[in-house]
Amino acid sequence: MQESAALPKNAERLRTVRLARDGAFELILTSVLLFGVVTIVRWVIGPSPISRAIPGIHAELWIVGAAVALLLAGLILSPPGRASGGHTNPAISLAMWRFGVFPGAGVIPYSIAQLLGSVLGVVAARLVWGHVVAEPPVVYAALQPGPGWSTWELFVVEALGMTVIALVVGLCLAVPRLTSFVPWIVGSLVGLGIALLGTATGGSLNPARQFGPAVVSGQTRFLWPYLLAPMFGAAIAAWLRRRIQRQRRVLTHRLCGTIGTSTAKVIEDVSHLIGANRLTDTQPET
Protein backbone atom coordinates (compact mmCIF):
# COMPACT_ATOMS: atom_id res chain seq x y z
CA MET A 1 0.00 0.00 0.00
CA GLN A 2 2.92 2.35 0.66
CA GLU A 3 4.19 1.68 -2.85
CA SER A 4 0.71 2.40 -4.20
CA ALA A 5 0.56 5.74 -2.36
CA ALA A 6 3.98 6.72 -3.71
CA LEU A 7 2.93 6.27 -7.34
CA PRO A 8 0.73 9.40 -7.57
CA LYS A 9 3.48 11.41 -5.88
CA ASN A 10 5.98 10.19 -8.45
CA ALA A 11 3.62 11.11 -11.28
CA GLU A 12 3.05 14.56 -9.81
CA ARG A 13 6.79 15.08 -9.38
CA LEU A 14 7.34 14.04 -12.98
CA ARG A 15 4.74 16.54 -14.20
CA THR A 16 6.30 19.31 -12.11
CA VAL A 17 9.78 18.61 -13.47
CA ARG A 18 8.46 18.55 -17.01
CA LEU A 19 6.61 21.86 -16.53
CA ALA A 20 9.72 23.51 -15.09
CA ARG A 21 11.82 22.26 -18.00
CA ASP A 22 9.32 23.41 -20.59
CA GLY A 23 8.94 26.78 -18.87
CA ALA A 24 12.70 27.23 -19.12
CA PHE A 25 12.50 26.42 -22.83
CA GLU A 26 9.76 29.03 -23.25
CA LEU A 27 11.97 31.63 -21.56
CA ILE A 28 14.82 30.81 -23.94
CA LEU A 29 12.59 30.79 -27.02
CA THR A 30 10.96 34.11 -26.16
CA SER A 31 14.37 35.65 -25.44
CA VAL A 32 15.55 34.60 -28.89
CA LEU A 33 12.32 35.88 -30.45
CA LEU A 34 12.66 39.35 -28.90
CA PHE A 35 16.37 39.52 -29.61
CA GLY A 36 15.49 38.71 -33.21
CA VAL A 37 12.67 41.25 -33.36
CA VAL A 38 14.85 44.08 -32.03
CA THR A 39 17.64 43.05 -34.38
CA ILE A 40 15.33 42.99 -37.40
CA VAL A 41 13.90 46.42 -36.52
CA ARG A 42 17.38 47.78 -35.90
CA TRP A 43 18.57 46.85 -39.41
CA VAL A 44 15.39 47.19 -41.47
CA ILE A 45 13.89 50.33 -39.89
CA GLY A 46 16.83 51.79 -37.96
CA PRO A 47 19.79 53.57 -39.55
CA SER A 48 21.53 51.08 -41.83
CA PRO A 49 22.36 50.45 -45.50
CA ILE A 50 19.33 48.14 -45.62
CA SER A 51 16.84 50.75 -44.42
CA ARG A 52 18.27 53.36 -46.79
CA ALA A 53 17.67 51.01 -49.72
CA ILE A 54 14.00 50.36 -48.86
CA PRO A 55 11.45 52.84 -50.23
CA GLY A 56 9.19 53.76 -47.32
CA ILE A 57 7.77 52.40 -44.07
CA HIS A 58 5.21 50.08 -45.69
CA ALA A 59 7.89 48.19 -47.62
CA GLU A 60 9.95 48.02 -44.43
CA LEU A 61 7.00 46.54 -42.53
CA TRP A 62 6.52 43.81 -45.12
CA ILE A 63 10.20 42.88 -44.80
CA VAL A 64 10.01 42.93 -40.99
CA GLY A 65 6.86 40.77 -41.16
CA ALA A 66 8.49 38.22 -43.45
CA ALA A 67 11.61 38.02 -41.28
CA VAL A 68 9.61 37.59 -38.07
CA ALA A 69 7.46 34.93 -39.77
CA LEU A 70 10.54 32.86 -40.61
CA LEU A 71 11.98 33.38 -37.13
CA LEU A 72 8.76 32.23 -35.45
CA ALA A 73 8.46 29.13 -37.61
CA GLY A 74 12.09 28.26 -36.90
CA LEU A 75 11.62 28.61 -33.14
CA ILE A 76 8.50 26.42 -33.18
CA LEU A 77 10.32 23.73 -35.12
CA SER A 78 13.50 23.89 -33.01
CA PRO A 79 14.12 21.15 -30.40
CA PRO A 80 13.12 23.44 -27.48
CA GLY A 81 10.03 24.51 -29.42
CA ARG A 82 9.02 20.92 -30.07
CA ALA A 83 9.44 20.10 -26.38
CA SER A 84 7.59 23.05 -24.83
CA GLY A 85 5.10 23.67 -27.63
CA GLY A 86 6.83 26.78 -28.95
CA HIS A 87 4.12 29.14 -27.69
CA THR A 88 6.35 32.20 -26.97
CA ASN A 89 3.05 33.99 -26.33
CA PRO A 90 0.91 33.99 -23.16
CA ALA A 91 -2.23 34.25 -25.29
CA ILE A 92 -1.36 31.03 -27.12
CA SER A 93 -0.77 29.25 -23.81
CA LEU A 94 -4.16 30.48 -22.59
CA ALA A 95 -5.82 29.34 -25.81
CA MET A 96 -4.28 25.88 -25.52
CA TRP A 97 -5.66 25.56 -22.00
CA ARG A 98 -9.10 26.58 -23.20
CA PHE A 99 -8.75 24.10 -26.09
CA GLY A 100 -8.33 21.40 -23.44
CA VAL A 101 -4.82 20.27 -24.37
CA PHE A 102 -2.68 22.25 -21.91
CA PRO A 103 -2.87 22.19 -18.10
CA GLY A 104 -4.33 25.27 -16.47
CA ALA A 105 -1.54 25.08 -13.90
CA GLY A 106 0.94 25.72 -16.69
CA VAL A 107 -0.52 28.97 -18.02
CA ILE A 108 0.91 31.27 -15.33
CA PRO A 109 4.41 29.68 -15.24
CA TYR A 110 4.57 29.78 -19.04
CA SER A 111 3.39 33.40 -19.11
CA ILE A 112 5.94 34.47 -16.49
CA ALA A 113 8.71 32.71 -18.41
CA GLN A 114 7.63 34.34 -21.68
CA LEU A 115 7.45 37.85 -20.19
CA LEU A 116 10.80 37.46 -18.47
CA GLY A 117 12.29 36.08 -21.68
CA SER A 118 10.98 39.15 -23.49
CA VAL A 119 12.92 41.48 -21.19
CA LEU A 120 16.08 39.37 -21.41
CA GLY A 121 15.92 39.30 -25.21
CA VAL A 122 15.64 43.09 -25.42
CA VAL A 123 18.51 43.57 -22.94
CA ALA A 124 20.65 41.14 -24.96
CA ALA A 125 19.94 43.12 -28.14
CA ARG A 126 20.99 46.33 -26.39
CA LEU A 127 24.26 44.71 -25.31
CA VAL A 128 24.99 43.39 -28.81
CA TRP A 129 23.92 46.36 -30.96
CA GLY A 130 24.69 49.21 -28.62
CA HIS A 131 23.00 52.55 -28.06
CA VAL A 132 21.47 52.66 -31.55
CA VAL A 133 18.62 50.38 -30.44
CA ALA A 134 17.66 52.84 -27.70
CA GLU A 135 17.30 55.78 -30.10
CA PRO A 136 14.48 56.57 -32.56
CA PRO A 137 13.28 55.03 -34.76
CA VAL A 138 14.21 51.72 -33.09
CA VAL A 139 13.55 52.48 -29.39
CA TYR A 140 13.96 48.80 -28.45
CA ALA A 141 11.22 47.92 -31.00
CA ALA A 142 8.57 49.25 -28.58
CA LEU A 143 5.18 49.71 -30.25
CA GLN A 144 2.84 52.68 -30.17
CA PRO A 145 -0.56 53.06 -31.85
CA GLY A 146 -0.79 55.39 -34.82
CA PRO A 147 -1.94 59.01 -34.53
CA GLY A 148 -5.60 59.32 -33.60
CA TRP A 149 -5.93 55.78 -32.26
CA SER A 150 -7.63 55.51 -28.88
CA THR A 151 -6.78 52.92 -26.24
CA TRP A 152 -10.02 51.03 -26.82
CA GLU A 153 -9.57 51.00 -30.61
CA LEU A 154 -6.13 49.53 -30.01
CA PHE A 155 -7.63 46.94 -27.65
CA VAL A 156 -10.33 45.86 -30.14
CA VAL A 157 -7.96 45.49 -33.11
CA GLU A 158 -5.31 43.59 -31.14
CA ALA A 159 -7.99 41.31 -29.68
CA LEU A 160 -9.49 40.62 -33.10
CA GLY A 161 -6.05 39.87 -34.54
CA MET A 162 -5.31 37.34 -31.81
CA THR A 163 -8.77 35.83 -32.18
CA VAL A 164 -8.04 35.08 -35.84
CA ILE A 165 -4.62 33.59 -35.12
CA ALA A 166 -5.72 31.41 -32.18
CA LEU A 167 -8.87 30.26 -33.99
CA VAL A 168 -6.97 29.20 -37.12
CA VAL A 169 -4.37 27.43 -34.97
CA GLY A 170 -7.06 25.57 -33.02
CA LEU A 171 -8.92 24.54 -36.16
CA CYS A 172 -5.74 23.24 -37.81
CA LEU A 173 -4.50 21.38 -34.72
CA ALA A 174 -7.77 19.45 -34.67
CA VAL A 175 -7.15 18.04 -38.17
CA PRO A 176 -4.21 15.56 -38.31
CA ARG A 177 -3.23 16.31 -41.90
CA LEU A 178 -3.01 20.05 -41.16
CA THR A 179 -0.95 20.01 -37.97
CA SER A 180 2.42 20.00 -39.73
CA PHE A 181 1.55 23.30 -41.43
CA VAL A 182 0.84 25.15 -38.17
CA PRO A 183 4.38 26.59 -37.66
CA TRP A 184 4.20 28.24 -41.07
CA ILE A 185 0.60 29.31 -40.56
CA VAL A 186 1.46 30.98 -37.25
CA GLY A 187 4.49 32.70 -38.74
CA SER A 188 2.54 33.86 -41.79
CA LEU A 189 -0.37 35.24 -39.78
CA VAL A 190 1.88 37.13 -37.37
CA GLY A 191 3.98 38.44 -40.26
CA LEU A 192 0.83 39.54 -42.06
CA GLY A 193 -0.37 41.27 -38.90
CA ILE A 194 2.90 43.21 -38.68
CA ALA A 195 2.71 44.27 -42.32
CA LEU A 196 -0.96 45.31 -42.22
CA LEU A 197 -1.20 46.75 -38.71
CA GLY A 198 2.30 48.15 -38.33
CA THR A 199 1.28 51.78 -38.90
CA ALA A 200 -1.97 51.38 -36.94
CA THR A 201 -1.48 49.33 -33.76
CA GLY A 202 2.04 48.06 -34.44
CA GLY A 203 0.79 44.50 -34.91
CA SER A 204 1.96 43.11 -31.57
CA LEU A 205 -0.58 40.25 -31.20
CA ASN A 206 1.49 38.92 -28.30
CA PRO A 207 1.79 40.29 -24.75
CA ALA A 208 5.41 39.15 -24.61
CA ARG A 209 6.21 40.96 -27.88
CA GLN A 210 5.45 44.33 -26.30
CA PHE A 211 6.30 43.69 -22.65
CA GLY A 212 10.11 43.66 -22.85
CA PRO A 213 10.44 46.60 -25.25
CA ALA A 214 7.94 48.70 -23.26
CA VAL A 215 9.57 47.97 -19.90
CA VAL A 216 13.13 48.56 -21.09
CA SER A 217 12.24 51.72 -23.05
CA GLY A 218 9.87 53.08 -20.40
CA GLN A 219 7.06 53.49 -22.98
CA THR A 220 4.35 51.87 -20.86
CA ARG A 221 1.42 54.21 -21.55
CA PHE A 222 -0.39 51.75 -23.82
CA LEU A 223 1.02 48.62 -22.23
CA TRP A 224 -2.21 47.30 -20.69
CA PRO A 225 -4.16 46.86 -23.96
CA TYR A 226 -1.15 45.21 -25.56
CA LEU A 227 -1.05 42.78 -22.63
CA LEU A 228 -4.76 42.08 -22.14
CA ALA A 229 -6.27 42.30 -25.63
CA PRO A 230 -4.52 39.17 -27.00
CA MET A 231 -5.59 37.20 -23.92
CA PHE A 232 -9.19 38.26 -24.49
CA GLY A 233 -8.90 37.32 -28.16
CA ALA A 234 -7.53 33.88 -27.25
CA ALA A 235 -10.53 33.19 -25.00
CA ILE A 236 -12.93 34.24 -27.76
CA ALA A 237 -11.12 31.99 -30.24
CA ALA A 238 -11.48 28.95 -27.96
CA TRP A 239 -15.21 29.63 -27.62
CA LEU A 240 -15.62 29.95 -31.39
CA ARG A 241 -13.64 26.80 -32.12
CA ARG A 242 -15.87 24.71 -29.89
CA ARG A 243 -18.88 25.82 -31.89
CA ILE A 244 -17.29 25.35 -35.29
CA GLN A 245 -15.70 21.95 -34.60
CA ARG A 246 -18.19 20.28 -32.29
CA GLN A 247 -17.11 16.79 -33.35
CA ARG A 248 -13.34 17.37 -33.30
CA ARG A 249 -10.83 17.76 -30.49
CA VAL A 250 -7.59 19.71 -30.62
CA LEU A 251 -4.84 17.08 -30.74
CA THR A 252 -1.89 18.80 -29.07
CA HIS A 253 -0.77 22.08 -27.56
CA ARG A 254 2.46 21.88 -29.55
CA LEU A 255 2.53 24.29 -32.46
CA CYS A 256 4.84 21.91 -34.32
CA GLY A 257 1.92 19.49 -34.37
CA THR A 258 4.00 16.52 -33.26
CA ILE A 259 5.30 15.03 -30.02
CA GLY A 260 9.02 14.48 -29.76
CA THR A 261 10.44 11.15 -28.64
CA SER A 262 11.58 12.39 -25.24
CA THR A 263 8.25 14.04 -24.50
CA ALA A 264 6.35 10.97 -25.60
CA LYS A 265 8.46 8.92 -23.19
CA VAL A 266 7.54 11.26 -20.32
CA ILE A 267 3.85 10.94 -21.17
CA GLU A 268 4.20 7.16 -21.37
CA ASP A 269 5.88 7.10 -17.95
CA VAL A 270 3.12 9.18 -16.40
CA SER A 271 0.45 6.99 -17.97
CA HIS A 272 2.22 3.90 -16.69
CA LEU A 273 2.37 5.26 -13.15
CA ILE A 274 -1.29 6.24 -13.18
CA GLY A 275 -2.29 2.89 -14.67
CA ALA A 276 -0.22 0.99 -12.11
CA ASN A 277 -1.83 2.96 -9.32
CA ARG A 278 -5.31 2.09 -10.55
CA LEU A 279 -4.38 -1.56 -10.86
CA THR A 280 -3.05 -1.64 -7.28
CA ASP A 281 -6.18 0.08 -5.97
CA THR A 282 -8.39 -2.61 -7.48
CA GLN A 283 -6.55 -5.49 -5.83
CA PRO A 284 -8.26 -6.83 -2.67
CA GLU A 285 -6.44 -6.40 0.59
CA THR A 286 -5.00 -9.57 2.14
N, C-alpha and C positions, 0 to 999 in steps of 0.2 A: 504493500500500500504506500510506503514511503517513496518507492520508485515511481509509482503512478502519480503521486502528488508532485514529484519533481519534473515530470514531463511538461506540464503547462508552463512552469517557470522557465524551463529550457527554451521552449518555443517563444515565449515572450522576450527572453533575453536575445534570442536570435533575431527577432523582428526589430528590437531596439538597436542592435548593432548594425543591422542592414539599413535602418533609417538614418542613423548617424553617418554611415559611410556615404549613402546617397545624398544626404544633405551637404556633405563636404564636396562631393562632385558638383552639385548645383552651385555652390559658392565659386568653385574654380571655373565652371562653364560661364557663369554670369560675369565673372571678372574678365575673362577672355573676350566675351561679347562686348562689354563696355570699353575695354581697351581698344578693341577693333573699331567700335563706333567712333570714339574720339579720334582715333588715328585716321579713319576714313574722312571725317569732317575736317580734320586738320589739313589734309592734302588736297581734298576735292573742293572745299569751300574756303579754307584758310589761305593765306598767302603762300603760293607755290607755283612752279611752272605748270602744273596740271590745272589749277584753277584759272590761271591766266589764259589757258588755251581753250577753255570751255565758255561758250557764248550764253551767259545768263544763268540765273538761279534755277530756273526750271530744268534746264539740261543738267545742272549740277545735282539736283535732287533725284533725277532719274538714275544718274550714275551712283549716287550714295545708296539709293534703294536697291539697285542691282548688286552692289558690293555687300550690303548687309544681308540680302537674301542668300547669297552664296555662303557667307559666314555662318548664318543661322543653320542652314542645311548641314554644313560641315560639322558644327558643334553637336547637332542632334545625332549624326551618324558616327561621331567619334566614340571610342570605347567608354569614356565617362558618360557621354550622352545616352548610350545604349543601356548603361547600368541604371542611371537615375531616372531616365525618361526624357532628359534633355529639355525640361520645361523652360528654364531661365526666365520665368515669368510667373509671379504669384497668381495672376488671373488664370493661367493655364492649369496650375496646380489646383486652384479652387474648382475649375470646370471639371477636372478629372475626378475630384471627390464627388461632385454632383452627378457625374456620369456613372458613379458607382464602381469605379475601378482603382481608386486611390484612397488610402485610409484618411479619415478626417483628422486623425492625430498627426498626420504628416504635413498638413497644409501650413500650419504656423512655423514649424522648423524649416520647411522648404522656403517659405516666404522670407524669414529672417536671413537665411543663407543667401538668397538671391539679392536682397537689399544690401547686405553687407558686401557681397561680391561686386555689386554695382559701384560702391564707394571705392573699393580696392582697385577695381579696373581703371577708374578715372584717375586715382592717385598715381597708379603705375604709368598711365599715359603722360601725366604731368612730369614724372621723373625722366621718362624716355625722351619726350619731345621738347621739354623746356617751357619757358614762359610764353611761347607763342600760343599754346593751347588755352592760356588764361585770358588772352586778349581777344577783342572782337576781330573777325566775326565768329571765331571758334567758341570761346567762353565755355570750355569743357563740354561742348556739344549740348549745353542746357537748352531746353525748348521754351518758347514763349508763343502764345497765340498771336495771330496776325492783328493788325490795327482794326479796332471796332468790334473785336470778338469779346463777348461777355464770358464770365466764368461758367454760367449755365449752358451757353452754346458750346463752349469747349467740352463740358461734361457730357452733353448729349452726343456730340460727334465722336468723341473717344469711346463712349460706351457702345455706340452703334458699330464702330469699327471692330471692337473686340467681340461683340456679339457675332458678327459675320465670321471672324476667324475661328472662334471657339465652336460655332455651330458646324462649319465646314469640317473642322478637325474631328468633331464627334461623329458626324455622319460617315466620314471616310474610315474612321477606326472601327466602325461597326460592320464594315464590309471587308472580308478577308483579302479580296483581290485588290483593294484600294489602299491597304495600310502601308505598303512600301512606298507609295507616292507622297505620304504625309510630310516628310521632311522638306520636300520641294514645294509642296502646297503651302506650308507654313512660311517658308522663306519668301515665296512669291507674293503671298498676301501681305506680309509685313513690308516687303519692298515696294509693293504697289501703294500701300498706305502712306509710306514716306514720300513717294513721288507725287501722289495726288493731294495729300493733306499737309505737305511740308510748309507751304506758305500760309496755311490756315491755322491748324492746331499744332503743327510740327510732326504729326503722325507718330506719336509715342507708342500707343497701343500696348503698353507694358509698364506697370508701376516701377519695375527695376530699371527700365531704360531712362526714366527721368530722375529717379531718386538720387543716384550718385552725382550726376552733373549738377542738379539743383543744390544739393547739400554742399558740395565742394565750392561751387561758384557763389553761393549765397542767394541765388535767385529762387526763392521759395514762395513767392507771392501766389503763384498758380499751382503749387505743388499738390494740394488736396484733390482737385479734380483729376489730375494726372494719376494719382494713386488710387482713387476710389472708383472712377468711371469704368476702367477695365474690369474691375472685380464685379461691378454691377452688370456689365455686359456679359461676363462669363456665366453668371447665375441665370440671366435671361436665355442664353444659348442652351444651357442644360435643360431648361423648361421646354424650350421649343423642340429640342431633339427628341425628347420623350414623346411628344405629340406627333412628330413626323415619322419616327421609327418605332412604332409601338411594339412591333414583333421582333426587333433586333436589339441586341445588347452591345455596348462598346466592349471591345475585346481586350484592350490593354491601355494603361496610362502612358505607355512609352511612345513618344512621337516617331521613333524609328519603326514602330509597328511590329517589332519582333522582340523576343526575349533571349538575351545572351545565355551562353552555356552556364556561366557561373551563377547568374541570377536564377536560372531554372533549377540549378542544384539547390540553392537556398530554399526555393519554394517547395521543392521535393522533400527536403529535410523537414521543413515545418509541417507539411502534410503528413509525413511519416510519424512525427511526434504526436500530432493531434489524433491520427488514426490509432496509434498504439495506445494512447490514453483512453480512447473510447473502448477499445478492445478490452483493456484491463478493467475498466469500470463495469463491463458486462459480465465478467467472470464472477461466479458465486464465491462468497467467502468460505474458507474452510476452518 
